[in-house]
Amino acid sequence: MAEESKVTNAELGAVCRQFATLMKADINILEIIETLRAQTTNAFLREVLEQVQEDVEMGHTLATSFSRYPNTFSPFFITMIREGELEGEMDRVFDDLADHFESRLGDAPDARRPARAGIFDWEAAASAFQWIFIWLCALASASALGAGLIWYATGPENGAGLPGHRVPNILIFVGIILALGVLLFTRGRRRS
């Protein structure tokens, strides 16, 4: 990626205003990012939007995707986006951000100020470890199901452990719950 260049408040204000307008028109977020990327004249901002689009396609939230560029997007910007995602009011948030950047056209970009010390981005940490967690749950699910089924197949007197025995029933139950959790979590992450 090109060396980080300056993105002005005017450019950020224009991107936020267009984002808000397209959100109000019920356009898909990936199409919005593609449109903004095609319209920007700043080469660095175009590269950033391309990476943000790829991150969103991979299931990351918009806030997490933008937070990967702390020299371009301030903690204030990221927090506003995260709140908009949680409240389902992205159009309003981008309108507010556009107003903010447009009122500060002559100032230095917000991202030049340092982030507050002691603030930990839990969402970014969770996003970084989500696939490890999913694979561990899938492995635990397969292990529990396998152990429960093997118990039934090779248990005392081949079948004496059927329905009434608690241990294999618990293992199979836990395995099924973990498998369903993995399926629902991965399916939900793809849609966000």
N, C-alpha and C positions, 0 to 999 in steps of 0.2 A: 504494500500500500504506500502511496506517496507520503512524503513527510507532511506532518500535520501543518496545515496552513491556517491562517486566520479566517474564521467565519464571523461575519459582522452581525450585529443586532438586527440590521435591516434584512439580511438574508434569513436569519432565524425567524424574524417576524413574518416575512413573506411565506416561508414554509409552514409556519404554524397557522396562518390565516387560511392558506389553501387547504391544509389538512382539515381544519374545522369545517370549511365549506363543503369539501367532499364527504366528510363524515355525515353532515346533515343531509346529504343527498343519498345516504344509505349505500355508499360504494364500499366494496370489500377493502379491508385494510391493506392487503397486498397490492391491489390495484392502485390504491392511493399512493403508496410508497413508490410504485413504478412510475406513476404520473409525475410525482414530485421530482423523482430522479431525472426523468427526461426533461423537465422544465428548468432545472437549476443550471446556472452558468458557472458555478464554482465547482471545479473539478474535484477538489477534496470532499466537498459536501456530497457530490454525486457518488463518490466511492463509499462514503459513510452510509448513505441511504441504501446502496446496493448491499452492503454487509448487514445492515439492519433488516432489510427484506429477507436475506438468507436466514438470519437468526429467527425471525418470526415464522418463516416457513418450517424451520426445525422445531417449532413449538415454544420458543422463548417468548416471554412477554415483551411488549414494546419498551417498557421501562428498563428491563434488563438489557435489551438490545442497545438502547441509547446509552446506558451506563457504561458500556465498554469504551466510550470515548469521553473520559472525564475532562480532557483539554478542550472539548468542543461544547459539551452539554453539562451545565452546572448541576450541583446537587438539588437546587431549587427546581430546575427543569425536570429532573428525574422523579423527584417526589411528587410534583404535580401530575406527571404522566401516570405514575403508579396509583395515585388517588383517583384519577379519572378512570383507570381500568377497574379498580375496585368498585367504584360507584356507578359504572356504566355511563359516564357522562364525558366521553372523550371529546365530543364536539365543543362543549362548554369550556373544558380545560384548555383545548388548543386555542379557542377564542381569547381566553384570559391570558395565555402565554403570548399570543400575538399582540394584545394590548400592552403587555409588559415590555416586550422587546421594542415595539413601536414608540413607546414613551421614553426609551433609552437609546435612541438612534445615535447620538453623539458620544455615548459612553463606551468604555471598554466592555467587551463581552463578559457575561456573568461567569463563564467557565474559568476566567483568569483568577478568580478568587479561590483560595484553598478550601478544600472540604473540611468540615468540622471534625476534629479529632474525637475518637471514641465512638463514632457511628459505624456500625457494622451492617452491611447489606446482606440480610438473611436470605432474601430471595435469590440473589446472585450465588450465594454459597449453596443453597438448595438446588439451584439449577445446575451447578457444576457437579454435584454428586447424585443427581437424580437417576442416572443410568446405572451407577454402581448399586444404588439402593434397589432399583428394579431387578437387576440381575441377582442380587443377594436374596431378594424375596422369591424370585422364580426358582433359584436353587433350593431354598428352604422348602418351597412348595413341592418340588419334584422329590426331594428327599423324604418329606413327610408322607406323601402319597405312596412312594415306593416302599418305605418301611411298613406302612399300614397294610399294603397289599401283600408284601412278602410275609408279614406276620400271619395273615389269613391263610396264605398258601402253605406255609411251612410250620404253622403253629402246632402246639401240642395235639397229637392225634389227628392231624390234618383235618381241621374243621371244627375242632372243639372250641376254637376261639371265635367262631362266627358270631353273629349279631350281639350276643350278650356280653362280650369282653370289651372293657372300656378302652384299653390302650390303643388297639388298632383303629377303633372308631374315632378316637380323639385325633390320632395321626392323620387319618383320611379327612376328617372334618377341617383340621387346621390347614392341610394341604390344599383343599378345595377353596377355602376362604382366601388363602394367600394367592392362589392362581387367579381367582376372580378379581382380587385387589390389583394385581399386576395388569390384568387385561383392562380393567376400568381406568386405571391411572394412565397407562400408555395411550389408550384411546382418547381420553380427555386432554392429554398434553398435545396431541396432534391437532385438535380442534381449536385450541386457544390461540 
